[in-house]
Amino acid sequence: MTRFSLIVLLGFFASFVACKKQPTEPGGTTGTTPASVGDSVPGFSSTYTYDKYQLDQNGDQVLGTKLSNYHGQVEVTDTTVFGRNHAYLVHFQGDSTFFVYESNGDVSVYFFKSGFHVNFSNGSFSDELVKGMQNNVYNQWIRFPIASSKVDTGIVIHNKQDTIEVTSLRKPIDVTATVGYFGDSTITVGTKSLVAKHCMIRMNGVLHSGSDRAKALHQFDFWFVPKIGYIAKQIARSFVPKYDLLVVPLDTTATMNVLTSYILH
């Protein structure tokens, strides 16, 4: 489904114009989250601007890879989608992500379309193993306990054998995925200090090809800021060893996006 088609489809659920409303500040009246969480439901056309980097295997920035002025935008608000009400959609580069606040202050996320499967190790192309795992794991609302738990790092959300396409062949892959919440930190954006909730999704896969096995790992860390309703920092890292039999290349890709400014409507 194209980005345009997605927006048209969601138009059946909500009117863009009617849904323009101010972000909910602490103590607001929406009843979606406790005031102590300080959540914000960003309005239509709210924007977020990032710098983007590639990282080496030690987590250090690779010189010469910084790209500036990457923009995300709220494209749908207060909609009903995938069985949930009052969701909002943020589109950022290749990502389309829905968010819903739970009544206790947790946040649930539906990664409708993820762009974090590009292998930069040798040029720039889609890592089929990582993309295949994402397509299966992300096909659900994923709840992150940013308010209901101090720290919870091993919540299993997916544990089964799936089928993915690798070099035009359908192959079984055992996938286990966990999510975690690792506590709070402060991230400075411009002159503002924002409380960020460190969340993580980790996927481990074992691809079956006859008697052979190929392992894959993908981890996505993000720092969600309830005050702005979106993410202040995100790091996506993949590790897929080279697997000649199915022409699977080595992937040690890691990218980082850091919020530099935002405008809430």
C-alpha positions in Angstrom: 0.0 0.0 0.0 1.4 3.4 -1.0 1.7 6.3 1.4 -1.1 8.1 -0.6 -3.4 5.1 -0.5 -2.9 4.8 3.3 -3.9 8.4 3.8 -7.0 8.0 1.5 -8.0 4.9 3.4 -7.8 6.5 6.8 -9.9 9.4 5.5 -12.9 7.1 5.9 -12.2 7.1 9.7 -11.4 10.7 10.4 -11.5 14.2 8.9 -8.1 15.8 8.8 -9.5 19.3 9.3 -11.8 18.4 12.1 -8.9 16.7 13.9 -6.6 19.7 14.2 -6.3 20.3 17.9 -3.8 21.5 20.4 -1.5 19.0 22.2 -2.6 17.7 25.5 -0.5 19.2 28.3 -0.1 17.6 31.8 -3.4 17.7 33.6 -5.4 17.8 30.3 -8.9 16.6 30.0 -8.6 13.9 27.3 -8.5 11.2 30.0 -6.0 9.2 28.0 -3.1 9.3 30.4 -2.2 10.4 33.9 -1.0 13.9 34.3 2.2 12.7 35.8 3.2 11.2 32.4 2.9 14.6 30.7 1.7 13.2 27.5 1.0 15.2 24.3 -1.3 14.1 21.5 0.3 16.1 18.6 -2.0 17.8 16.2 -2.3 17.4 12.5 0.9 18.7 10.6 3.1 18.8 13.7 6.6 18.3 12.5 9.9 16.8 13.8 13.3 17.4 12.3 16.3 15.1 12.6 20.0 14.6 11.9 20.8 11.1 10.6 24.1 9.2 11.1 25.5 5.8 10.3 27.3 4.1 13.2 30.1 1.6 13.3 30.1 -1.7 15.3 31.2 0.2 18.4 28.3 2.6 18.2 30.5 5.5 17.1 29.4 7.9 14.3 31.0 7.1 10.9 32.7 10.3 9.7 31.1 11.8 6.6 27.7 10.1 7.0 25.8 12.9 8.8 22.7 14.0 6.9 20.6 16.9 8.2 17.0 18.1 7.9 15.2 14.8 7.8 11.5 15.5 8.6 8.7 13.6 10.2 5.1 14.8 10.2 1.8 13.9 11.8 -0.5 13.0 8.9 -3.5 11.6 10.7 -5.0 12.2 14.1 -7.8 10.8 16.3 -8.5 7.9 13.9 -9.7 4.3 14.4 -7.3 1.8 12.9 -6.3 -1.8 13.4 -9.0 -2.1 16.1 -7.8 0.9 18.2 -9.4 4.3 18.7 -7.8 7.7 19.0 -4.6 6.8 17.1 -2.4 9.2 15.4 0.0 8.6 12.5 3.6 9.9 12.1 5.3 9.5 8.7 9.1 9.8 8.9 11.1 9.0 5.7 10.3 5.3 5.0 8.4 4.8 8.3 4.7 5.1 8.9 3.9 4.6 12.6 0.7 4.7 14.6 0.6 5.6 18.3 -2.1 5.2 21.0 -1.8 6.2 24.7 -3.2 3.7 27.1 -5.4 4.6 30.0 -2.6 4.0 32.5 0.0 6.1 30.6 1.7 3.3 28.6 2.1 3.9 24.8 1.1 1.3 22.1 2.8 1.5 18.7 1.9 -0.1 15.4 4.8 0.0 13.0 2.7 0.0 9.9 5.7 0.4 7.6 9.3 0.3 8.7 12.3 1.7 6.8 14.9 0.3 9.1 16.0 -2.7 7.0 18.5 -1.0 4.7 21.9 -2.6 4.6 24.6 0.1 4.2 27.5 -2.3 4.7 28.0 -2.8 0.9 26.1 0.0 -0.9 22.5 0.5 0.0 19.8 -2.2 -0.4 17.1 -4.0 1.6 18.2 -6.7 4.0 15.6 -9.5 3.2 16.1 -11.3 6.4 15.5 -8.2 8.6 12.6 -7.0 6.4 11.0 -10.5 6.6 11.3 -10.6 10.4 9.9 -7.0 10.7 6.9 -7.8 8.4 5.8 -10.6 10.8 6.7 -9.1 14.2 5.3 -5.6 13.4 1.9 -6.9 12.3 0.4 -6.0 15.7 0.0 -3.3 18.3 3.0 -3.4 20.6 2.6 -2.0 24.1 5.6 -0.4 25.9 5.2 -0.1 29.7 6.6 3.5 30.0 4.2 4.3 32.9 3.1 0.9 34.3 6.6 -0.5 35.0 9.8 0.9 36.3 11.9 -1.4 34.1 10.8 -4.4 32.1 13.2 -5.7 29.5 12.0 -9.1 28.4 8.4 -9.0 27.3 7.9 -11.6 24.5 5.7 -10.4 21.7 6.5 -13.0 19.0 7.8 -16.5 19.2 7.1 -18.8 16.3 8.2 -20.0 12.9 7.3 -17.7 10.0 8.0 -17.8 6.3 9.9 -15.1 4.5 11.2 -14.5 1.0 14.9 -14.6 0.4 16.4 -14.3 -3.1 12.9 -15.1 -4.5 12.6 -18.3 -2.4 10.2 -18.9 0.4 12.0 -20.1 3.5 11.0 -20.9 7.1 12.6 -18.8 9.9 12.3 -19.1 13.6 11.7 -15.7 15.1 11.7 -14.5 18.7 11.0 -10.9 19.5 11.0 -9.1 22.8 10.3 -5.5 23.8 11.6 -3.6 26.8 11.5 -0.4 28.7 14.8 0.7 30.2 13.9 3.7 32.2 14.1 7.5 31.7 16.7 9.9 30.5 16.8 13.6 29.6 17.4 14.7 26.0 18.0 18.3 25.1 16.4 19.7 21.9 17.3 23.3 21.3 16.8 25.0 24.7 14.3 22.4 26.0 15.1 19.4 28.2 12.7 16.5 27.5 12.1 13.4 29.6 12.6 10.5 27.2 11.5 6.9 27.7 14.0 4.3 26.5 12.2 1.5 24.7 13.6 -1.4 22.6 12.5 -4.1 20.2 14.9 -7.0 19.7 14.4 -9.7 17.0 16.4 -12.9 16.7 15.9 -15.2 13.7 17.2 -18.5 12.5 16.6 -19.1 8.8 16.2 -22.7 7.7 17.5 -23.8 4.3 17.6 -27.6 4.2 20.0 -28.7 6.9 21.7 -25.3 7.0 20.9 -22.4 9.4 21.5 -18.7 9.1 21.1 -16.4 12.0 19.9 -12.8 12.0 19.6 -10.1 14.7 17.8 -6.7 14.5 17.5 -4.3 17.4 15.6 -1.0 17.4 16.1 1.3 20.4 14.1 4.5 20.6 13.6 7.2 23.1 9.9 8.2 23.2 9.0 11.6 24.6 5.4 11.8 25.9 5.6 15.6 26.0 5.9 15.8 22.2 4.2 12.6 21.3 7.0 11.2 19.3 10.6 10.0 19.3 13.7 12.1 20.2 16.3 9.5 19.3 16.3 6.2 17.6 19.1 3.6 16.8 18.5 0.7 14.5 21.2 -2.0 14.3 21.2 -5.3 12.3 23.7 -8.1 12.3 23.3 -10.8 9.6 26.4 -13.0 8.9 27.2 -13.6 5.2 25.4 -16.7 3.9 26.6 -17.6 0.4 24.1 -20.4 -0.2 21.2 -17.9 -0.5 23.3 -15.0 -1.5 22.7 -13.2 1.9 25.4 -10.5 2.3 27.0 -9.5 5.6 25.0 -6.8 7.3 26.4 -4.9 10.3 24.4 -1.8 9.6 23.5 0.7 12.3 21.8 4.1 11.9 20.9 6.8 14.4 18.4 9.6 14.1 18.6 12.5 16.6 15.8 15.1 17.0 17.0 18.7 16.4 13.8 20.6 16.5 10.0 20.2 16.5 6.8 22.2 16.0 3.6 21.0 17.7 0.1 22.1 16.4 
